[in-house]
Amino acid sequence: MTIGILACGAYIPRRRLQRAAIHAANGWFAGGLKGLARGERAIAGWDEDSITMAVEAARASLRDFDRAAIGSVALASTTLPFADRSNAGVVKEALNLADATGAFDLAGSRRAATTGLNQALAAAAGGASAQLLVAADMRKSRPGSEAEMTSGDAAAALIVGDGEAIATLVGAHSVTIDFVDHVRESGADFDYGWEGRWIRDEGYGAMVATALADGLAKIGVDAAAIDRFIVPITAKGVAEGLARRLGISAEAVADRLADSVGDSGAAHPILLLASALEAAGPGERILLVGFGQGVDILIFETTDAIADGQRRRSVAATLADRVEDMNYLRWLFHRGLYDLERGMRAELDQKQPGTTLWRNRKAVLGLVGGRCTQTGTVQFPKSEISVNPNNPAAHTQEDYPLADRRARVVTYTADALAYSPDPPGYYGVIDFDGGGRMTVEFADVVADDVEVGREMRMVFRIKAFDAQRGFVKYFWKAVPVRTGEAG
């Protein structure tokens, strides 16, 4: 057994807003955006946030991994939904991990994920149980800004511990310097960024370059020996320029996914590392950079087990599961940046009683149903009495997780009358493979996506917002299984 990265996973929202649509709306005012109006950026839906995206990335990394072996969950993000509630704790519940699992949030810098990776590797070396590190960001940007063009929404996850590692740490180096390239005060919606040339010259060209040179020397690795160079800075030419200065080959510079995803903030270094790991062969040296009020340098070497790691849902797969979106106004509305008349049907109290959520947290957050130990009947929700009409046995049910089971549509409707942030609202009845039936909302669907018999899978999403109390209600929804999607 070896200490290192045991598995990885990623999640990129399906909708990809075309940057040409952003420019078409704002070019009359911000003509300079024309040079950025190429490609697309990943955009999360109205029912997604950093927690829901983190859950999807984590599920991908855990697909072939024993969840009972996870000792702690860390969530790195600069856009955590809650300031005073454990965001990682919600992820832990959604993954149906044991209550003895630790959970902590990492925030305050886009370098949070690489710093967390360093800490996870150090903890594993000290004998800690396997650790799940998840990074996700869904940043707001002012309409008509460069950040609106260059940002993107995504999440990625790594499992670190002692086991059949797909990559081991060769060495690491970190510096912390209060270099403020951008800032966002607590409670603010948008970043304030400093002048771009100064950031490029002093931040990337000086601070990052110096940290890289010092890190390579400290670790004792020659720059020419680097096979994959990951720089999560999407500004054009930065990674290539650093490679030339250090003597890293141009072929080693990894795709930053700038034109297909955008800069996903704290998630971006982990997303790019997951992408590199799925493409790498044994014995490759991977240099990962983290930037944000300092620099993290981590060098990994892949092992012979790398092929097994490529079985998980990959960055390539979630990149390919895409649909082009030209509806800029819808995206602004979903981000809360464009106010529409919602009508009286949207006027309802969304209060979530804390006692109810506590008592039913396994069902609500983990989608855990019940299975009768006498008859094998599966039901959701779990109850004291079985729904089996021939044997309504009492007190015989055991926990039966449903989140990772496929299902098929029994009946459905598209409701254009009831309020939905993305009308029409689709919902229906599904039957799970192996038993169990429930009524559920559908997500990420259009008219041609759903029909009776269609195979579906479950995803963790926002159910509703309690705007009066500032609380987010989460539950599970069903999305179509698309051609070529991994099981």
Secondary structure, DSSP 8 states (H G I E B T S, - for coil): -EEEEEEEEEE--SEEEEHHHHHHHHTTT-GGGGGG-SSEEE---TT--HHHHHHHHHHHHTTTS-GGGEEEEEEE-S--S-SSS-HHHHHHHHTT--TT-EEEEE-SSTTHHHHHHHHHHHHHHTT--EEEEEEEE-----TTSHHHHHB--EEEEEEEEEES-SEEEEEEEEEE----SEE--TT-SS-EE--HHHIIIIIIIIIIHHHHHHHHHHHT--GGG-SEEE----STTHHHHHHHHHT--GGGB----TTTT-B-GGGHHHHHHHHHHHH--TT-EEEEEEESSEEEEEEEEE-TTHHHHTTS--HHHHHHS-EEE--HHHHHHHTTSS-----GGG-------HHHHHHTHHHHHH-EEEEETTT--EESS--SB---TT---BS-EEEEE-TTS-EEEEEEEEESSS--SSSSEEEEEEEETTS-EEEEEB-S--GGG--TT-EEEEEEEEEEEETTTTEEEEEEEEEE--TT---
